[in-house]
Amino acid sequence: MPMTSPTFPRAPRLLAICLCCAALGFTGASALAKTAKSGAKTSASAGFDMDAFNNASDSPLLKTGSKGPAVVRAQILLDRAWFSCGEIDGRYAANMQRMVKAYQTARSLKVTGTVTPETWKALREDSAPLLATYTVTDKDLAGPFEKTPADMAERAKMKAMVFESVDEALAEKFHTSIAYLKQLNGGRKIEAGKDIVVPNVSSATAPAKATSIEIDKSERVLYVLDAEKRPVAAFPISIGNEKNDPLPIGMLAIKNEVKNPSFTYDPKLLKNAPKDAKKIDIAPGPNNPVGSIWLGLTKPHWGIHGTSKPSNVGHSETNGCIHLTNWDAERLSTLAKAGFKVDIKL
């Protein structure tokens, strides 16, 4: 992908083909660790006992279609093990099944795609509290927040692609859906100085021995591998459809990394662009079409990045690129570097 020089200011332009991928910003785990507080008796949500949630020791068999607190506990533990289910939302859907299989493979467990007692035992080697309280700050509420226009020409008029709401920003920060964050807190209004209940995703420890990436097209999973080709992390992905922008089988590599990129919308590179569409630049920001970080690949115009619609990851198709939830794209960027091989398999 043509890029400006890395000596440019913080927002080099990207000429990309991945237009359906809008993205959210990310706040790192180190920042969350300073503000998330665990162990409170009760939550900001009236009648919710956080201690009971955190101390639950039951190990029910979880499978596709399962819902509820046990699913959330497993999702948080998988997230902290770097086997992300995408959004933490209390539903055992396709992404969770994929990540359970990946986790079981990595831990040399029987691969069932269900959370078995053996899988629970391995997950619970991480004993940190699963939910925490977070005190909402004035900065959280200050924004700025602005609705993202659907039309690219209207987006080009914006000075920054900011979050649409404080709910979106906090859901992004804690790897959860907006709906589940509201459910945890009884739908109460978010106010400065008030505590809210959040998934405790700040205690995750990054894998130390990542050496390459493998992408399973059929499963829509991106694996981070160690030198022995064993998975040390995994993330659900969305990829291009086979008719217009199929992800090519074979070996690519990460060519570069751009943080806080701007985006150049070039209709000449798109098969479904409106006939009257013009080439325009979109400002950086958490809802920029290529997110808060871009990992460029050796195939021109292709890259790995985030999305403003995390609920679509693993289910929708892109216009060519590989996208993850924004928080997973950010985590991947801490493991992968220029030169990493990206082996794409059916």
Protein Blocks (a to p, Z undefined) as FASTA:
>chain_A
ZZddfkbcfbdcdddfblmlccdddddfklmmmmpcghiabdfbehiafklmmmpcbdcd
ddehiacjklmmmmmmmmmnopaghjaehiacfklmmmmmmmmmmnopacehpacfklmm
mmmmpmcdfbdcddddfklmnmpaddddfblklmmmpmbdcdfbfklmmmmmnopafklm
mmmnnopacdehiacddddfklpccdfkbfbdcddfklopacdddfkopafbdcdddddd
fklmcccedjdddfbdcehiacdddfklpckbcfkbccddddedjkbfnljbdcddfbeh
iacdddfblmlgokaccehiacddfklmmmmmmmpcghiacdddZZ
